[in-house]
């Protein structure tokens, strides 16, 4: 029994040292966020979308704008239902400082299908495999969305939403007030 307890303490110490080393190497935010460490009201983790045209969209460079990160796939029915609504909302509110970044979970071999969907959208789309959004965890259900306020703080954590799919009502409740506040 004592050796089991000592072994548990040793494993915890090693885990703690590993997390400390990761943090010292600048990886702490990624590990914490991937483990559910996203916190509404705190600075949102940095994400970079490389869109289908090769342009980089970096969330930390979009301060002053409201940013929605949406994670979707061509094979996801609820995603395909949500995308036209999100696209129309994006087009209607772009002049108010809204930026939507679409991270597609499809692989390179599905690029023609991704391009076909992206052609109908009014926001940049890129493959997640070419982009970087590790601070938001590994997408295990989609669609999942995150909203970042103008000051770079996370205001909506898609992992914690009971109904994560965008609806007109949900956009009006979460995003519209952020846009109405202006720059």
N, C-alpha and C positions, 0 to 999 in steps of 0.2 A: 504493500500500500504506500509506504513512504517513497519507494523508488518510482511508483507511478506518479505521485504528486511531484517529485523532483523532476521527472521527465517532462511533465506538463509545464512546470515553471520554466524549464530549459527551452522548450519549444516556444513558449510565449516570449522569452527573452530574445531568442533568435529571430522570431517574427518581428518583434519590435526593432531590433537592430537592422533587419532588412528594410523595414519601412523607413527608418531614419536614414539609412544609406540612400534609398530611393529619393527621399526628399532632398537630401544634400546634393544629389545628382540632378535635381530639377524635375524629378519624375513624380514627386509626391502628389501633386494636384491630379495627375492622371490616375494614379492608383486609388486615391481617395474617392474621386468622382466615379470611377468604374465600380467601386464597392458601394455605391449609393450615397456618396458624400456631396452630391449637388445640394446647394442650399439656396432657396428662394431668398432674395434680399442681399445676397453676397455677389461679388463679381463673378460673372459667368466664365467658365473655362474658354480658352481660346479655341476656335475652330477655323479651319481653312478649307474652303471649297475650291477645287480646281474644276471649273465648268467645262462643258463639252467643247468649247472653243479654246481651252487652255488658259483662260484668265483666272487669276487667283482672287478670291474674296475672303478676306481675313476679318473675323468678327472684331478683333481689337482695333482695327482700323476703321470700323463703322460706328464708332461712338458719335453720338449726336443723332443717330437714327434708331428706330425701333427695328429689331431683327427677329425674324422667325426662322428657326432651323426646322426643316421638315425632313423626316427619314421615311422613305417609301420604296416600293418596288413595282415593276410592271406586272408582276404576277399576283399582286395583292389587291383583291377586290375593293376593300374599304379605302385603300389608298387611291385607287382610280376614281372612286366616287368623290373623295375629298379634294383631289387636285384641281378640278375646274372651279370649285368654290374659292379655294385659296388663291388661284390664279386671278380670278375676277376681283377678289378683295385686294390683292397686290396691285393690280392695274389701277383700281379706283383710289388707292391710298399712297401710291408711290410719291406723289407730289407733297405729301405730308411727312415724308421721311421714312416710309416703310421699305424694308429690304427683306425679301424672302429668299432663303438659300435652300435648294432642294438636293439632298444627299440621297442618291439612288443606290439601293443595295444590290442591284443586278451586277453581274460580272461582265468582263470585256466581251465575251461571246454574245451577249444580249444587246450590244451597243446599238444595232439598228432599231430595235424595239424601244430602247430608251430615247433615242433621237426622235422617233415618231411621237412619243408622248411629250417630250420636251418642246417640240415644235408648236404645240398648242398651249404652252404655258407662258405666262408673262413674268417669269423670274428665272434666274440662272439655275441650271441643273448640272450636276456632275456625279460621277461614280464615287461612292464612298471609298472604294479600294484605291483610288487615285488621290483622295483628299485626306484630311486629318481632323478627326473629331473625337479622339479617344477620351477626352474629358467628360463626354456625355455617356460613357459606358458603351457596352456592346449591344446593339439593337437586338432585342430578343422578342419584341412584338412591334408590329407596325400597323398603321402609321403611328409614329411618335413625334411629338413636336415640342420645341422649347422656345420661349420668348424672352428676349433680352431688351431691357429698357434703354433709353437714350444714354444713360450714364454707365452702361456696361453691366448692369446688375441683372441677374436672372429673376424674372418675375413669374415664370410659369415653367414648372418641371414636369414634362410629359410622362415621366415614369410614375408620378404620383397622381395623375389625373384618372379619375374613375371612367370618364368618357373622353378619351384622348383625341378622338377624331374632331376636326374643326367642323363647326356648324355656324350658321349666321349668328345665332344667339351667343355662342361661345366666343366668336371673334368680337362681337359687340361688347361683351363683358370684360374680356382680357386685353384685347389689342386697341380697340377704339379709344378708350380713356388715355392710353399712353400717347396716341397720336394727337388727341385733342389738347394735350398739355403743351405741345409745340416744342421747339428746340430750346 
